[in-house]
Amino acid sequence: MRSLIFIVLTGLFVSYIPTTLTHSKTETPKPISIEKEEVKSEAQLLYDRMHLQSILKFEAFEQALHGYHTLRPKKAGVLTVIDFTLPSTDKRMVVLDMEKEKVLFHTIVSHGRNSGEKYAKSFSNRHGSYQSSLGFFLTENTYQGGNGYSLVLDGLEKGINDQAKARAVVIHGADYCSESVIKATGRLGRSYGCPALPRALTKPIINTIKDGTLLYIYADNEQYMASSKVFQSLPSSGLLAQRDGGIDSLDNLN
């Protein structure tokens, strides 16, 4: 009898055990979302450190920096960029101290009279074209000429700007490159193809960039980019070798 009562009580106890104990489920942890950090290039990091966002387009800086590393000018430390995608009423020339990572000059600059009115849109390497040329130049010596204190430019890209010296395309000061001309006419005056500067800045800029620094004239021009050997995958063999490699004449950049 006692055995029977024990069995009945045991059965009742087991039947009242909460089902949650036998059917509990393990909660699957929610996946943790991890946002990927943007990986910036060397050019972008330097661009940010130099605070160039409001001064120079990143594309112009990136291309100039590529040429600076590829061509290896004999006088490193200074890089000049002219952005001809901007109107002549804007400050289109920037002189950069690459070692101290700072802007030295930021100024207006004129383009060739046959390159366009307010904007420079057409470019040439031909004599008598009175147009600006694109690409990389090496600064050379200074001299006193008809436009005063001037700086010789050696075009480094055959068929694109290598006639710069023969065409007397130099950096010089000009009265038509001034804020007063902009106010009077709505644009700067134009040169015969030279990057002309305001008179007050001519000497300090020339003295800063003379004797072997690199100048890059940018215009977001597809023909130039497709033809320039500086932007092709070539062995890094120095500035003179890059120049002597040559580029076929580009009549369509006239």
C-alpha positions, 0 to 999 in steps of 0.5 A: 500500500505504501509503495502504491501511494509513493508511486502515485505521489511521484507521478504527480510531482513529475507532472507538475515540473514546469515545461520551460525547464525541458523546452528552454531555448538558447538565445542566438546573439545578435550580430555586431555591426562593425563599420569599415573605416575609410582608407585614405591614400597618401595623397588624400592624407597629405591634402588633408594635413595641408588644409587644401580643401578650399584652395586646390581641387584634390584631383589637381593636387593628386596629379601634381603629387604623382608627377612630383614623385615620378619626375623627381625635380632636382630642387625638391621641397616646392611644388607649384600647381595652376588649375585652369578649370577655374575662371581667371577671376579665381586664385588659380596658382598655388605654391606649396612647401612640401617639406613643411606641408604648408601653402606659400602663395595662392594667387590669380594667374593669367592664361593665353589669349587664344586659350579662352576668355574667362576660362582656359579651354584650348591648349597648344604647344605650337609657335604663334598659337598664343595658347597656354600649354598643359603638363609638367614644367621645370623652372630654370633661370631668371632674367630681366626682359620686356615684362620685367623680372621673368622666369624661364620654364622648360616643358618636360613633355614632348609634343605637349609643352616642350616648345615652351622655351622656344615660344618664350613661355615664361612666368612674368608680372603683368599689369593686366593680371590684377584685381582691378582688371577683374573689377573693370572687365569681369576677367583677367587680361590674357598673355601670349601663353605665359602664366602671368602674375600680379606685379606685387607677387612676381618677384617673391614667387619667382624667387621661391620657385626658380632653379629647378622646382616643378610646376604642373598646369592642370585642366582636367583634359582627357587628351592630355591625361591619355597622352602624358607619359607621366601618368603611364606605368613606366619605370621610375627612371628620373626626370630627364629619362621621362622627358627624353622618352617623348610623346607624339605630337598632339595636334588635337590639343591646339 
